Structures are given as structure tokens and as C-alpha cells.
Amino acid sequence: MLKPKAACVAIWVACGILSVVLTNAQQCSINITEAVSTTESIEFTLESSDVDCQFSVAIMDRPDKNCENDQENRTAVQCKIGHLNPGTRYHLTVISKTDGRQQNISLPTRPSAVHEVLVSRGVDALNVSWQPGPGRTEQFQILLRDSTGLSSTWNTTLAKINTSYTMNGLIPGRLYNITIIAVAEGFLNSTDIQAQTVPKPVSNLRLDSNGSQTSLRVSWDQSPGDVENYLVQLLAPESVPQVKTLSPNSTEALFDHLSPGHTYQVFVYTRSANLTNHINVTGSTSEYD
């Protein structure tokens, strides 16, 4: 802040008469308020208690980027400097045109957000990769939140050289909210995506005829994680496929009206939203005695 200068006092002694003259030369007092930064610009308000103050603002080493207040009877003016680099701290000089005094300030631009975000899915893991935005970034922060709100969040800070990260130990078939945050000069810029892990296939899959010539029973242990339903498909050469859609609590399905002594293949698909995973087993009906 530019401070008031002490008043000048001139004293003359003439013909035995003492005369005192005060010269009230007051320096401009300027305050910077309401600073707003974007990725490519800095905007702030300059306020002065003296309506006669006039000033200019320049970026150090960039005299082409400046704004001025040459209008009288104004105690505040907005200054916006654009075409700047994201995530960069700029040193500004406020110059009083009234008395030539200077005030130095520094203000940063926001970092640019990441782009070209890609996700690779696994049963219990998500790998996210990205490209940094233009300008300067100090570090990245990765936040992962369970969309159901039932499990804890994931919070990791990475150096700026990193452009990918893998989160392990997740729940199969679950939808997650991921935020990639670019950090620079105390400012943040985030990119939000949603990604889902692949559902896990059922285990201990079995296909038995139990001595039947015309039916087969398929059974399994339930898949862990988030399951929307199971799709069970029975296939055989020269036969019409049979398909059953079952609830996530199901552990078996029965197929009948089959041919004696025929071999069949059964696929069990675990489905969660638009993602599936499957396992298959082969078995035969009993032959005629």
C-alpha cells in the first residue's frame, strides 16, 4: 500500500514577521481488492481515497500487458490483464502517475485442467491416465469416491511428471467418481469422470444331470461385489439357445426339454450396468438305458 508522505513546511522570516506555509502534497494511496484469477487472465480492483490519483499497472518484463486509470473523479477501477500462461505467478507494478511512487504485488493465474483422460478397468482396479493442460502445474491430486457412499475415499498427491495412476483393492462391478486436480500457486482446476470396475465372474461353477436324460442343473457360488443380475445361457450344436436372466441372489438354474445323451455348454454372465464377465462349463444329459 502506498503510504502518505509527510507534509512539507516552509518558514520565512521577513521584516520581523514570522510566516508559516504548509504545502499539503499528499501521495496517492492505492489498495488492491477483489482479485479474480482464471487460467489466462488476472482481474482485480484498484481503489484510492483520492479522486485525483492516476496510475498504471504493468507486468514485470512484459510492458505490453498493462492497464491504466487516466480518468479523474474515480476512486476505483477494474484492471484485467489477459493472454497469460496458466498456473503462473505474475509480478505486477502499480505506478502512481501523481508522484511516481511504485507498489509491487504478485498474483497467480489458475492452472489448466488435464485432458484426454482414459480409464482402464479391472475386476478390482482402475487405472486412469491423462494429458496435462497448457501452462505450469506443480502437482496432481487424485480423488476417488465410492458412488454409493459406503466405502472410504482415495486421496493421493502425485508429482507433476506423473500422467497415470492405478487404484487397487476396489469392489468389483462398482461405479466410482474420480477427480483429477491440477495444482499450481495455491489454485486448483479439476476434471471429474465416472468409472466402473468389471464385475467378477461366479466361482465353483457346476453342471449336473443328476441322472436325468432331459434336464441339466447349473449351480455356482455368488460373485462378490456389485451384481445387477446373472444371465445364464445354454448352447448345443443344432439346438436353439436357452437363456435365463436371474437375480443377484440366485445360485442355480434348471434347463429341461433337452435331448438324451447330448453335450451342452453353459455360460454364466455376471452383469453390472453395461459391463459383464463370464465363465463357462460343459456337461451332458444321461443316455437312454
Buried (B, 14 or more C-beta within 10 A) or exposed (E): EBEEEEEEEEEEEEEEEEEEEEEEEBBBBBBBEEEEBBBBBBBBBBBBEBEEBBBBBBBEEBEEBBBBBEEEEBEEBEBEBEEBBBBBBBEBBBBBBBEEBEBEBEBBBBBBBBEEBEBEEBBBBBBBBBEBBEBBBBBBBBBBBBBEEEBEEBEEEBEBEBBEBEBEEBBBBBBBBBBBBBBBBEBEBEBEBEBBBBBBBBEEBEBBBEEBBBBBBBBBEBBBBBBBBBBBBBBBEEEEEBEBEBEBEBEEBEBEEBEBEBEBBBBBBBBBEEBBBBBBBEBBBBEEE
